[in-house]
Amino acid sequence: MPDTITLRSRAKINLYLDVLERRPDGFHNIETVFQTVSLADEMTFAETESGVSLDCSRPDLDAGPDNLVCRAAALLQAKTGCTRGAEIYLEKNIPVAAGLAGGSGNAAAALEGLNTLWDLGLSHAELRACALQLGSDVPYCLVGGAQGATGRGERLFALPAMPETWCVLVHPPVQVSTAAVYNSPRLVRNADRPVAGRTRTFRHALEALREGDFERAVFNRMEAPVFEQYPDLEIIKRRLVSAGCIAAAMSGSGPTMFGICASHHAAENVAESLGPYATSVVKTVDKSLERIENVQ
């Protein structure tokens, strides 16, 4: 097997996100539509005799044992008894704690990359079981593309691949506590009773997406409590729509906002109008992880 592997791990947005009841385990059931976009981190895995180390292009990012990448490596070693080591370098391009699953994608890349580097031979189902131990978004990040999800976000079902669609991501300089959003009195949970595992509103959103009707489908239940604390995010959403986006919403628990555009040119124009906010012009893609061939 190769002694160096490089993977690209991409960001996701939530085209639809609804919050249902609180579960006995303290988490909430959700209904969501994940979609991978082209903004990506790059991770290089080089084999060593023993030990796992993580180095990152962002020195402010904790690269210690609590990092999801290090936890993924430790989980694989514990599961398989592997004693081989790795030096991991993370080129970080996805904003941290931004509702884009950057950390979850890095963890998924670590599972995939180290499974190959260490010649562990774990199946996708075994990697998925490991992913779920690391976080609710990590199983999705092993797959990517257009996926619906229920439960904590780990019960995935494939959706028809979207045609290439251009989006603008806006990266406000604030941090949002996901736990605080879930516990906010301003979060009005969807009390509809699921039928065949899905609520009426979720079924309608899935139908709208199949028809390409983003204006009717795009939604995020978490916006109300987040906008109350960070009103600038609601202003950004309005600016995205007024600048020409077909639809706009917050991704995950924020703070990243996204707008769906009719073309690459339209997305570039929207991004240019959003100063002084940092923006990324991205397109939808059909998988989260991509192997990059190392050229000697």
Number of C-alpha atoms within 10 A of each C-alpha: 8 11 12 19 20 20 24 21 34 28 30 33 23 25 26 25 28 22 21 20 15 14 11 7 6 8 13 17 17 20 24 25 29 27 25 29 26 21 22 25 22 21 24 22 26 18 19 15 9 12 13 20 18 19 17 15 11 12 8 7 12 13 17 13 15 10 15 22 27 20 18 25 24 16 17 21 18 11 11 11 11 15 13 15 20 22 16 24 17 21 16 19 16 22 18 13 18 24 23 28 26 26 26 26 31 31 28 30 31 27 25 19 24 24 18 18 22 19 12 14 12 15 10 13 10 11 18 21 13 19 24 15 13 19 18 17 24 29 27 32 29 24 20 24 23 25 21 24 23 20 17 17 23 19 14 18 12 14 17 10 14 15 11 13 16 21 29 26 27 24 19 19 11 12 15 17 12 16 10 13 19 19 11 14 10 14 17 15 18 15 10 13 12 13 9 6 12 15 17 12 15 21 14 14 22 20 14 16 21 15 11 13 15 19 14 16 22 23 22 21 21 25 24 17 20 25 16 12 12 17 12 13 24 18 11 22 20 16 17 28 17 12 19 16 23 18 23 26 30 32 26 26 27 26 25 26 26 27 28 27 27 13 15 17 12 18 27 18 16 25 22 15 13 16 10 8 14 13 20 17 23 22 20 22 22 18 20 25 25 14 15 13 10 10 4 3
